[in-house]
Amino acid sequence: MELTRQERERLLGLIEAARRDDASDPVLAALAAKLTAGGGPAFARYSELLEAGGETDPGISRRVRRAVDAAERLRIRYTSKSSGETTERVVRPFNIHFYDGGEYLEAFCELRGADRLFAVASIEAILDAAVSESTPGSEAGPAASTGPASEQRD
C-alpha cells in the first residue's frame, strides 16, 4: 500500500491520538514508527520482509551514506538473509532508511536491473572504492582489493 504524504500525516495524527489512550499497544507504536520514517514505495513494499541481520559495521555505514550523498556507485559483497546467497553487485544508491533499529540502503542494482533494498548489516564488504561509469557488466569485475581503505568488513 502506498500513501501520499497528506494521507500519511493524517493517519499518523490518528495513530498518535489512539496511542494517548493506549500507550502500551505495540502495534500502534510500530505503525507510528513506520509512518514517521516515511519510507518510499520500494521501502514500503519490502519493509515487512527484511531481516536486518547482525551489527552494522560503522565503516561500511559511513561509506554507504557518503555514496548516497555523492550519488556514487558502489561495488558491494552482500549476503541475503532470506536465501543465504552471497553476491557481488554494483549498486547506485539513492536513499537510506532506518526501520526497527536497522539501516537499509535503497539503490538501483545493476545485477538485477531494478531498485532493491539492502540491509546495511548484510553488506559484508565494499569493494573497489571507485567504480568506473563505463565498465559494462561490472558485477563480475575483479576481486576485492586488500587493505582497510578498499575493503570494509562486518
C-alpha positions as CSV (number, residue, x, y, z in Angstrom):
1,M,0.0,0.0,0.0
2,E,1.3,3.4,-0.9
3,L,0.2,6.6,0.8
4,T,0.5,10.2,-0.2
5,R,2.3,12.5,2.3
6,Q,-1.0,14.0,3.2
7,E,-2.6,10.6,3.9
8,R,0.5,9.5,5.9
9,E,0.4,12.7,8.0
10,R,-3.4,12.3,8.7
11,L,-3.0,8.6,9.6
12,L,-0.1,9.4,11.9
13,G,-2.2,12.0,13.7
14,L,-5.0,9.5,14.2
15,I,-2.5,6.8,15.5
16,E,-0.8,9.3,17.9
17,A,-4.3,10.2,19.3
18,A,-5.0,6.5,19.8
19,R,-1.6,6.0,21.5
20,R,-2.6,8.6,24.1
21,D,-5.4,6.3,25.1
22,D,-3.3,3.1,25.0
23,A,0.4,3.9,25.1
24,S,1.4,0.3,25.6
25,D,0.0,-1.0,22.3
26,P,3.0,-2.3,20.3
27,V,1.0,-2.3,17.0
28,L,0.2,1.4,17.3
29,A,3.9,2.1,18.2
30,A,5.1,0.2,15.2
31,L,2.6,1.9,12.9
32,A,3.7,5.3,14.2
33,A,7.4,4.5,13.6
34,K,6.7,3.3,10.0
35,L,4.7,6.4,9.2
36,T,7.2,8.7,10.8
37,A,10.0,7.0,8.8
38,G,8.0,7.9,5.6
39,G,9.7,5.1,3.6
40,G,9.2,5.4,-0.2
41,P,7.3,2.9,-2.3
42,A,10.2,0.4,-2.5
43,F,10.7,0.6,1.2
44,A,7.0,0.2,1.9
45,R,6.9,-3.0,-0.2
46,Y,9.8,-4.7,1.4
47,S,10.0,-3.4,5.0
48,E,8.0,-6.3,6.5
49,L,10.2,-8.9,4.8
50,L,13.5,-7.5,5.9
51,E,15.8,-9.1,8.4
52,A,18.5,-6.6,9.5
53,G,21.0,-9.3,10.5
54,G,23.7,-8.6,13.0
55,E,25.5,-5.4,13.9
56,T,26.1,-2.9,11.2
57,D,29.8,-2.1,10.6
58,P,30.2,1.6,11.3
59,G,32.8,2.0,8.5
60,I,30.5,0.4,5.9
61,S,27.6,2.5,7.2
62,R,29.7,5.7,6.8
63,R,30.8,4.7,3.3
64,V,27.2,3.9,2.2
65,R,26.0,7.2,3.5
66,R,28.8,9.1,1.6
67,A,27.8,7.2,-1.6
68,V,24.2,8.2,-1.2
69,D,25.2,11.9,-0.6
70,A,27.6,11.9,-3.6
71,A,25.4,9.7,-5.9
72,E,28.3,7.4,-6.2
73,R,28.2,3.8,-7.5
74,L,29.4,1.1,-5.1
75,R,30.5,-2.5,-5.6
76,I,29.4,-4.5,-2.6
77,R,29.5,-8.1,-1.4
78,Y,26.1,-8.8,0.0
79,T,24.6,-11.9,1.7
80,S,20.8,-12.2,1.6
81,K,19.4,-13.3,4.9
82,S,16.4,-14.8,3.3
83,S,18.3,-17.0,0.7
84,G,21.8,-17.1,2.2
85,E,23.1,-16.3,-1.3
86,T,26.3,-14.1,-1.4
87,T,26.7,-11.9,-4.4
88,E,28.9,-9.1,-5.6
89,R,26.8,-6.3,-7.0
90,V,27.3,-2.8,-8.4
91,V,24.6,-0.5,-6.9
92,R,23.6,3.1,-7.5
93,P,22.5,4.3,-4.0
94,F,19.8,6.9,-3.7
95,N,18.3,6.6,-0.2
96,I,18.9,5.4,3.4
97,H,16.1,4.1,5.6
98,F,16.1,3.3,9.3
99,Y,13.5,0.8,10.4
100,D,13.1,-1.2,13.6
101,G,16.7,-0.5,14.6
102,G,18.1,-1.5,11.2
103,E,19.7,0.6,8.5
104,Y,18.7,-0.1,4.9
105,L,20.2,1.1,1.6
106,E,17.8,1.7,-1.3
107,A,19.7,1.5,-4.6
108,F,19.4,0.5,-8.2
109,C,21.1,-2.9,-8.5
110,E,22.9,-3.4,-11.8
111,L,22.9,-7.1,-11.4
112,R,19.1,-7.4,-11.0
113,G,18.3,-4.3,-13.2
114,A,15.9,-2.9,-10.7
115,D,15.6,-0.9,-7.5
116,R,16.4,-3.0,-4.4
117,L,16.6,-2.6,-0.7
118,F,19.7,-3.9,1.1
119,A,20.1,-4.3,4.9
120,V,23.4,-2.5,5.6
121,A,24.3,-5.1,8.2
122,S,24.3,-7.7,5.4
123,I,26.8,-5.8,3.3
124,E,30.0,-7.8,4.1
125,A,32.3,-5.5,2.2
126,I,32.6,-2.5,-0.1
127,L,34.9,-3.5,-3.0
128,D,36.8,-1.3,-5.4
129,A,36.1,2.1,-4.0
130,A,35.9,3.8,-7.4
131,V,33.6,2.0,-9.9
132,S,34.1,3.2,-13.5
133,E,30.9,4.5,-15.1
134,S,31.9,2.9,-18.4
135,T,32.6,-0.6,-17.1
136,P,30.0,-2.9,-18.8
137,G,28.9,-5.9,-16.8
138,S,30.7,-4.5,-13.8
139,E,29.1,-7.0,-11.4
140,A,31.6,-9.6,-12.4
141,G,34.7,-7.4,-12.0
142,P,37.9,-8.1,-10.3
143,A,38.2,-9.5,-6.8
144,A,38.4,-7.2,-3.8
145,S,41.4,-5.1,-3.2
146,T,43.2,-5.8,0.1
147,G,43.7,-3.3,2.9
148,P,41.3,-1.3,5.1
149,A,40.8,1.6,2.7
150,S,39.5,-0.5,-0.1
151,E,37.5,-3.2,1.7
152,Q,35.5,-2.9,4.9
153,R,34.1,-6.0,6.6
154,D,31.5,-6.6,9.3
